[in-house]
Amino acid sequence: MMPRLGKKYELEVEEISRSREEYQSEAYRAAGLPPAPAVLVEDEVAGQGPGISEEGVEAVIRRHLGLPPLKS
């Protein structure tokens, strides 16, 4: 999903993958990052958990770019 949306909106996409132990560590929680899996657009959590939707992430991207919402 993210590579496709990055290409569509000409955005740099950074994917970060860590071990389960690292995500559950005190240092990770202290960093203030959302529990994995999550998608962030700048500092906003655009989606989190198993219910991450492409439509929701795209809506956040469009808002950050100053674009109007997509028509349903």
Secondary structure, 3 states (H helix, E strand, C coil): CHHHHHHHCCCCCCCCCCCHHHHCCHHHHHCCCCCCCEEEECCEEEEECCCCCHHHHHHHHHHHCCCCCCCC
